[in-house]
Amino acid sequence: MPPLFQIPRPGDFRADQVPRDLLAAAAVTFLCIPQGVAYAVIADLPPAMGLYAGAIPAIIASLLRSSRHVITGPTNAVSLIIGTTLLASIDADPMQVGVTLALMVGVLQVAAGLLRLGAVVDFISGSVVLGFITGAGLLIGLGQLPNVTATPPGTGNAIQRVIGWAAGLGDTNPVAVAVAGGTAAGILVLRRLRPHLPAALIVLAVVTAAAMGLDLHSHGLAQVGDLAPIPRSLPPLTVPDLSLVQQLAPLAVAITVLCMVESTSMARSLAQRSGQRLSIAQEFIGEGVANIAGSFFGAYPATGSLSRSALNEREGAATRMAGVYSGVMVLLAPLALGGVLNHIPVAALAGLLLVVAVRLVDVPHIRRVLRSHGGDRFAFLGTVLSCFVLSLEEAIYVGVAISLVNTLRRVRLLAVRDLVVDSSGDLREVNARTRLVTPDGFHHEGVRYCRRIHILNVEGSLFFAAAGQLQDALDEVIDGTSIQVLILRLKQVRHLDVSTLDVIEKTARRLESEGRHLLLLGMKPSTVRFMQRVGLDEVIGEDRMFPTRPGHWYSALADSLEKAMELMGSDGCCPECPYVEWLAGQRR
């Protein structure tokens, strides 16, 4: 079992790291304040709960998790599930519902971490996650239309709500429309002109000041304080209502699954860019304990935020303390800004959320999935459709079911071997799990490894459930070694999909950023065509792809090794390189 507490080490408190962490934390705070209030509005919870969810959970999770960049707090997807599924069907105080749900999700996350269920996340297709996020983005946009026009929302599923909203358009408040449109336009323009500024915070501040100066509240423009005033105080002490556990259980499980998928994929992406080694179990435990703690301080379920985590990394956060500092700043925000926050126009938040909704619909990624296999298309379209005809809670279960069906159709089993030269000068495959790793490279009895070139042979079904296994196999070769060129042999693979090609693409980009290189070897014609269809050849480079040649596979291997030598330039390979000796024998 992983350790329950992974507190920052003394190195996290080095004086030269504190300024970087504080600057990153300030940037994250400027984004979290408007997002927290807006996401609480999506969840139909008191706006202050969005700030509470970005405070205590962020502090606790940063102290306990393994990633130094992931920031825990309120997210749009979790907020949307709560807003569309929960409060309409449960007759209880909204804050009690939110904190009880946070406690339940936290317990489930800790259990998942202790039981090491991180591998389960690999069985949920990336196309399903994309479908859910796309559906959530569309629903967020549609759900904010009543706030844009200041008209009553409809009831029922998404389509019925839109019809109900359209029926009341005769009572549209033009002031609200102008405020929402101006806010959205201002955020988009400022992000384009000054991408490093906190556009949402600046635009909301300007719009709020203008609304207060023009007394637009008297013209029917609703404010955050009309929903539920944000008190100028620290978070209140709250006690979850255990009598709600049975009613909330299905939703808590659905939210936990979503949190696990979102946090894992995001943490892996950030870790790959920064070269960190993650403990997925520790990520689950950290977020679980954070949610449990947050439930006693007015927070609803929190998870890793993609936008705030990416900003934290981009602003140069050096340690996990950046998340702690950000949580403290958000904790103090109601004390400093409580009065001002209550005057934010609801229509302005709607404008912000429309921008969020548009950014959630990743058109290039959707296009890529639709050009992929039928299984990817079915998973994506089925999940998106479920978001509109079912509740989001049920849509998550549908997406998981689709992934499990695909998993049962294709067995997840990758054979990962090193292609090395034995003592007699012949090529030989060695199980990667039996290699010995030392500071000066890899070793195995009876064979010779090159310290600068590594050939990794992968066999099996290379579909979404194998993405994590493939990522781990690649990381084991790359991390902490002097390998300059990694040759990935894919002759005996099948069932490639977008998720595993994403792993290959990200690995290629990482190696390129480090001055290292990835070559692909032995692909069948159908595999090459699929890679070309989704654009992987443009990322890798056609001159670094060496397809199989029936009856002449040694020739393709020799060409890939010559390319590796060329890429290393004047430095050349290691002394007495076994591949150089083998290559010389092939060219005689």
N, C-alpha and C positions, 0 to 999 in steps of 0.2 A: 504493500500500500504506500502511496505517496505521503510525504509529511504533510500534516494539516496546516502548519504555519511555515511560510517561507518569507520571513521578514527581510527587509533590506540589509545587506551586509555593510560593514564599515566603509567599503569603497563607494557606496551610494551617497555618502556624505562628504566626499572630497570637495574642497572649497571651489575648485575650478569648474565643477559640474553644477553647482547651485545656480549661478546666473542663467545658464542655458535652460535648466529645468523651470526656473521661475518665469522666463520669457515664454516658453512653450505653454506653461500652465495658464498664463494670462491670456494667450491667444485662444486656448481651449475654453476658458471661462467666458470670453466675449462671444463665443459661438454657443456655449451651453445655455446661457441665460435666455436668449430668445427661443432657442429650440426647446428647452425645458418647459417654458410656458405654453408654447404652441403644441407640443406633443401631449401635454396634459389636457388641452382643449380637445384634441383628437380623441383622447380616452374618455371624455366626458367626466373628468375628475377635476377637483379644485385645482386651479392653475399653480398654486404653491407646491403641489405634490410633484410637479415636474422639476422644480428646483431641488426639492428634498431628495428626489431620485438621483440627481446629479451631484449630490454632496456626500453624505455618509457612505453610500455604496461605492462611489469613486475612490474614497479614501481607503476603505477596507480592502477592496479588490486590488488596488495597486500595491498594498502591503503584502498580499498573499499570493498573487499570481506570478507566473514565470515571465510573461512578456513585459518589456519595459515601455512599450508604446501604446498598448490597448487601454482605452479610457472607457470605464463602465458608467452607464447612465441611462436615461430614458431614450427609447428609439421609436421611430415612426411605426414600424411593423407591429411591435408589441402593443403600442398605444392603440393602434387601429383595431387589433383583436379585442382588446378590452372594451373599446368604445362601441363596436358593432355587435359584440356577442354578449357581453356581460351585464351591463347596467340595465338594459332593457328587460332582462328576464329575472333579475334578482331584486327583491324589495328589501333593501338595506341601505345604511348610510354609505355613500360612495367612498369616503375615506376608509371606513372599516373594511369594505370589500377590497380596496386596493392594497392595504397593508397585509390583510390575510392572504391575499394572492401572492404577495412578495415572500411571505414566510413559507408558503407551500412550495413555490418555485425554488427557493433557496435550499430547502431540505432535499428536494429531488436532484438539484444540481450537485450538492455535496455527495449524495448517494451515488450519482453517476461517476463522480470523480474517484471515490473510494473503490468502486467496482471496476474502474478502468473501462468505462463504456465509450471511450473516445472513438474506438474503431467502428462503433455502430454508425457514427456520423458519416463515415465513408460510404455507407450503403444508401445514402440519400442523394439522389442524382443532382448534379449541378443544374440540370435543366429544370428540375422541380423547384429548386431554390429560386432560380431566375423567374420561373412562372409565378411563384408566390410573391416575390418582390415586385414584379411587374403588375400583378393584380392589385397588390397593396398600393402601389403608386397611383394607379387609375382610380381606386376607391378613395384614396385621400383627396385627390383632385375633385372627384364628384361630390365627396362628402363636404367639401368646403364651399360649394356653390351657394347653399343657403346663407352662409356668413358673408359671401361676396355681395349678394343682393339684399341681405337683411330681410329675408322672407322665411316663413316656416318651412322646415324640412319635411319630406315625405316619410312614410313608414314602410316597413317590409324589407325585402331584399334590395340590392343595389338598383336594379332596374325600376322597381316600384318607387323607390325614394326619388329617383330622377324624375319620374312622371309626376309624383306629388309636388316636387319643387317647381317643375315647369308650370303646373296649374296655378301657382301663386305668383307668377312673374309680374302680374299686373300691379302688385304692391311693392315693386322694387324701389329701394332707396338709392337714388343716384349718388348721394354722398358716399355711401358705403362702397358702391362700385368704383367710384373714383379713387377712394383710399386704397382699396385692394389692388386695383390696376396700377396705381402709382407706386405702391410698395413693391409689387412684383417687378415692374419695369426698373425701378431704382436699384434693386438688388442685382438684377441681371447686368445692368449697365456698369455698376460699380465693380462687380466681380470681373467684368471684362477689362475695364480700364485700370483697376488697382486690385489684382487678384490676391494680394497679401493682406489687404485690409479686412476687418470683420464687417463685411457688407451688411449682413442681416441686422447686427446691432446698430450700426450707424444709421441705416435707413429707418429702422423702427424708432430710433431716438428722434430723428428729424420729423417723421410723420406724427409721432406722439406730441412733440412740442407744437407742431402746427395745429393739431386737433385741439389741444388745450388752449392755444392762443386764439383760435377762431371759435371756440366754444361749440365744437361740432356735436358734443354730447347732447346739447339742447335741440339739435336737429335730427335726433333719432339715431345717432351713431353709438352703438353699444361699446362698452369698455370692459376690460378684463375684470375690473372691480364689480361689474354688474353680474358676472358669473359667480364669483366667490372671491372676496377681497383677499389679497396676499398680505398676511400680517407682517408688521415690521418686528420680527422676532426670530430667534433660532427655531429649528424644527421642534414641534411638540412631541412629547412622549406619547406613544400610541401603543395599544395592546390589541393584537389580532384577535378576531372573533372566531374561536374554534368551532362554533356551531355552524359556520358557513362552509366548513371543509368539504362535506359531502357534495354540496351544490357546486363548489368550485373545482372539484377534482378533475373532471375532463378537461376543463380549460387550463388548469395548472400544468397538466401533462403536455398539452399542445404548445403552450408558451415555453415550457422547458425544452422541448424538441427544437423549437425555432431558435431559442437562445443558444443551444448547443451548436446548431448548424452555423448560425451567423458568427458566433464568437470564434469557432474553430477555423472556418474558412478565412476570416479576416486576420486572426492571429498568425496563421500560417503564411498568408500573403505578406504581412508586415515583417515577419521573422525572416522570410526568404530574402527580402530586400536589404535587411540590416545584418544578416548573417547570424541571427540568434538561434539557439537550440531551445525548442519549446517542450514543456510537459503539458500535454492536453489535459491530463488528469488534474494537474495543479490549476489549470485555467478554470476547470469546472468547480473545483473546491473553492478557489478564490472568489468567483462570482457568487457561488452558493452562500458562503459565509457573509458576503457583502449584502445579499438580498435579505438574509435572516436578520442581520443587524439593522438594515434599512427599514424593515417592517416595524421596528420599535421607534422609528423617528419619522413617521409620516410618508415613507417612500412606497411607490408601487414598483412592480418588477422592473429591474434594470438589467441591461446586458451590454456587451461591447458595442460601442457606437462607431460605425465605419467613418463617418465624416469627422468626428472629433479625434479618433485615433489616427487617421491619416494626417490631420492637421498637426497633431502632437509630434508625429515623426518628422513631418516637413519642417516644423519650426525648430528642430534640433534637440528634442528631449534626450538627455543622456542616460537617465535612470528612471526607475519606477516612481521616484519621488515627485516627478512632474505630475503624475496623476493625483498624488496626495495633496500637493499644493493647489491643484485645480479644484479638488473637492472642498478644500478649506475656503477658497475664494468664493465658490458658489454657495457654501454654507453661510457666508457673511453677506451675500448679495441682498437677501430680504431686509436685513438691518439697514443697509445703505441705500437701497433702491426701492424698498417696498412701496412707498407712496407713489413713485413714478410708474412702477410696473402696473399698478392698478388703473392707470390712465391710458394704457396701450389700447388702441382701437381693436376690437375683435376682427374687423374687416382687414386691418393691417396684418394680423396673424394669418388670416386666410390667404392674403397675398403671398406671404412667406411660404405657407404650406403648398400653394400652387407651384412655386418654384421647386420645393422639395419633391413634389409629385412628379414633375417633369424630369428631374434628374434621376429618379428611380427607374424610369423607363429607359433601359440601356439598349437603344436601337441597334448599334453595331453587333452587340452580343446576341440579341434576339435574331438578327439576320443570319448570324453564324449558326445558331442552333437550328433554324428553319432549313438551312442548307445541309444539315448533317443527316444522320440516320433517322429512320422512321421512329425508332424508340425515343430518341431525344425530342423529336417534334411532338410525339404523342404525350410525353411527360410534361413538356412545357405548355402545350395548348390545353391539356386536360386540367392542369393546376390552375391556369388563368381562368378557364371557364368555371371551375369550382368556386373561385373567389366571388363570382358574380351570382351564381345560382344557389350557393350554400352559404353558411356562415364561415368566417375565416377559420374558426376552430375546426370545422368539418373539412375545410379546404386543405388544412395541414395534414389531416389524417388521410385524405384522398391522395395527396402528393406522396406521403410515406408509403401508402399501399401501392401506388404506381412504381415507386422505386423498388419495393420488395418483389413485385412481380418480375420486373426486369432483372433483378438479382437472381431470382430462382431460374430464370431462363438462361442465364450465363454464369457459369461457375467462376468465382474469384480465386484464381490460383496463378501466381507469377513465380516462375523459376528464374532466379537471378544468379548468374554465374560470371566469373571473370575469365576472359579469354587471354591466356598467358602462354609463355614458351617454357617447355620443360627442359630437363638437363640434356636431352638428346637433340634439342633444337627444333622439336616439333610443337605445333600448337596444341593446347590442351585446355579444357574447361574445368574451372575449380569453383565449387559452391562458395558463393560470396560470404555465407555465414560461417565458414570454417577458416577464413583468412585471418591471419594475425596482424593486428594493427600496432605499429610502434612509431615513435617520433620520426624515424627516417623513412617511413613508408609501409607498404603491405608486404607480408611474407606468408609463404606456405611451403610445406615440405615438398621437395622435388621439383619446384618450378622457380622461375625468376620473374620478378615484377620490375616494370619500369617505373621510376619515380616521377616521371613527367608526362607520360602517356598512359591512359588506362582504357581498356576495352571492356565494356560492360555488356554482357549478352542477356537480353530479357526475353522470356518465352511465356506465353499464356494469353488469357483474355485481358486485354488492356482497356477495360471500360471503366466507368466512373467509380465503381467500388474498389478498383485497384489503384486509384489515383494516389491515395495516401501511402500505399505500399511502394509505389514507384517513386514518390517523392522521398521517402525514407531511404530507398536504395541509392538514389542519386546524391542525397545529402551526405550519406556515409562516405562516398567517394570524394566529394568536394570539400567537406568541412575539415579544416585542420590538416590538409595535405598539401603537398607541393605540386599536385597534378596540374598541368598547364592545358592539356587537351584531353577531353573526355569523348571517347567514341562510343556511341550508344548503338548496339546492334539489335535490330528489330526484325530479323528474318522470320522468326517463329511466333509472331504476335498476331492476334486477331481481335475483332470487335473494338477497334479504336473508337473513341468518341471525343467530344469536345473537352470533357473534364480532364482526361489524361493528356491530350494535346496541350491543354493550358499548362500542365505541369512541365512538359517539355519546353514550351515557349518561355515560361518564367525562368526555368533553369538556364536556357540559352541567354536570356537577357542578363541574368545575374552574372554568369561567367564572363559575358562580354564587358560588363561594367567593371569587372575585376581584372581585365586584361587577359582572360582565359577564353577557351573556345570549346564549342560543342559541335561534333560531327555526327551525322546519322548514317547508318550502314545497314545494308541488306534488306531494305524494304521491298515488298512485293509491288507489282504495278498497281494493284488496287489500293494499297496503302499510300503510295505516292500520289495517286489521283485524289484520294480523300484529303491528304495534307495540302495539296494545291487548291482544292475546293474551298477549304476553310482559311487559306492564307498562311499556313505555317511555313511554306517554302520561302515566302517573302521575309519572314523573321530569321530563319536559319541561314538562308542563302543557298541557291541551287548548287553553287560550287562546293558546298559543304555537305551535300546529300549524295550518297553513293548507293543507288538501288542494286538489288541482286542481279546477277547475270547468270542465267541458267547454265549449269555446267562449268562456270568460271567464277565461283564465288571468291576464290583466292585473289583474283584480279581486282575485284572491288575492294577487298580488304587492303591489298597492297596500295591501291590508289589513295585510300583514306589515310594510311600511314604516311605516305609521301606528302599529302596535304598537311598532316599534323607537323611533319618536319618543317615544311615551308612556313607554317604559322608561327613556329617558335623562332624562326629567323636565325640570326647569327649566333644566338646562345646555344642552339642545337639541343640535342637530347642529353640524357644522363650518360656518364661514362659506361662503356660496355653495355649499351642498351640491348636487351634481348630482341626487341622488335627490329632494330637496325640490322642485327645479324640475320634474323629470319628473312627480312626484306631483301638483303643482299643475296641470300640463297635463292629466292624466288626470281630475281632478275637475271640470274646467270643463264 
